[in-house]
Amino acid sequence: MTRAPTNLLAVRSLLLAHLDLDPAATRPQDLEPAEVGIVGDAGHVGGYHCGSDRVITGDYSVVESPRDAAGLTLDASALDVGGFSVTSGGDVHSLRSFSAWCVAQCVAGADDTLDIREIIYSPDGITVRRWDRLGRRTTGDASHLWHTHLSFFRDSTKAGRDQTPLFRRYLTTIGLLKEDDMSAQAESQINSLFNAVFNGGSSMGRRVDPDGPGPSPESNSVVAKLDYTMYRLDAALAQLTILSGKELADEPAIVAGVLASLTPEKIAAALPPSLAQQVADEIARRLAA
């Protein structure tokens, strides 16, 4: 039977975590769990809320895009979001403004919208509009006066692609999520980079300070890992300054140019995974010498 995929369940959980302001009680302005749906009820005949067991012959959610045809599984590939109204940063944010923001991001071609096939919504509670990446339709039925529908190309659902970034951006934009908050996937990627460069496990057996370089109680937090990474890079750059060679014609300018080019992003991008351990060992050996 049609399933709710993990990646869309993650979006559902994210929205409820920040827009269901009082989970212990019923508040009409909150986004309630029953208002965020993935799998279609018995009234759905075909469409992105249905998996392969419930699509119909010529189903538009399968035949109009090769991305859908190639990605058809038992998973539903759509999300419905119901009405809400929250105040943040002195402004009131609602389903209407949320929908308009998402459509604007799609129109602008933002990277985190490229898996969205369509958004069916109402800008005013009176008319129903549809933004369709394929340009096939411009409206929808009246149920979308009170909820917004987002379809995701089925191949992205089949691949389990993370769909939370767009919604994290929205929550950050309206001030309900701090900019330094990150998804579990982002944290995992940072952990992997840290381990790849220094190959020391979760804490490397070192004591790191989440608020600055130097010894402190051991921490496995992402902040601490980034802090220690930057601490090691700073040490390497200091050694580079010392070893820059006094015989060079314009030492200060050359050193300044080298340091300016050695951003953490460029260092990370320049390290092939197969060489990361060798580079880490060489840096550690030179720093210890």
Residue, then its C-alpha position, 0 to 999 in steps of 0.5 A: m500500500t502507498r507509503a509516506p517516504t522518510n524525506l517527506l516525513a522529515v519535512r512534516s516533522l520540521l514544519l510541525a516542530h516550529l509551526d505547532l506552537d502549542p502541541a499540548a492544546t488545540r489552538p486554531q492558529d497553529l499548524e496541527p498534525a492532522e493538517v500536514g498530510i502525505v498519503g492520500d485518503a480513499g478519495h484520492v484517485g491517482g496523483y502524487h499522493c498515491g504510490s504505484d498501487r493507486v495510480i491510474t492509467g495515464d496518471y499525470s503524476v507518472v506520464e508527464s515527466p520522465r522523472d516521475a515515470a522513472g521514480l514511481t514506487l509505493d511512496a507518495s510524493a506530495l505534501d499538503v500543508g493546512g492553515f496557520s498563523v504565527t507572529s514572528g519578528g513583529d509580522v504575522h505569517s500564514l499559509r498564504s504568505f508561506s505559499a507565496w514565498c515558496v512559489a517565488q522561490c520556485v519561480a526564481g529557480a532556487d536550488d532547493t526547489l528543483d525537485i518541486r513539480e507543482i504548488i497548488y495554493s490560494p493567495d487570498g482564500i478566494t481563487v486557486r492558483r497552480w505553479d507548474r514547473l512543466g507549465r501544464r496547468t494553472t489552477g486546482d480544485a476548491s479544497h486548495l482554498w484552505h490548504t496548499h499542495l506541493s508535489f515532488f518529482r517522484d525520482s527525488t522521492k525514490a532517491g530519498r533526497d533531503q527536501t528540508p532545506l527549502f522549508r528551513r530557509y522559510l523558517t529562518t527567513i521569518g525568524l522561527l529558526k536560527e541561522d546556525d541551526m542545521s539539519a541532521q544531514a548537514e551535521s553528518q556532512i560536517n562530521s564526515l569532513f572532520n573525520a576525513v581530514f583528521n581521521g580521529g573519530s568523534s573527538m580525536g581523543r583531544r579536548v577541544d573548546p566549543d568557544g575557542p581554541g585550547p584545552s577544555p572539557e571534551s565535546n563532540s558537538v559540531v561547533a567544537k569540531l569546527d573549532y578544533t578544525m579551525y585551530r589546526l588550520d590556524a596552526a598550519l598557517a602560522q607555520l607557513t608564515i614562519l617557513s615562508g623564506k626570508e630570501l624571497a623578494d617581497e615576503p610580506a606580500i607573498v605570505a599575505g597572498v598565500l594566507a588570503s587564498l587559504t580559506p577553509e572552503k578552498i582547503a576542503a575543496a582541494l583535498p581529494p578524499s583518497l589523499a585526505q589522510q596523507v595530508a592530515d598525517e603530513i600536517a601533524r608531523r610538521l606541526a609536531a617537529 
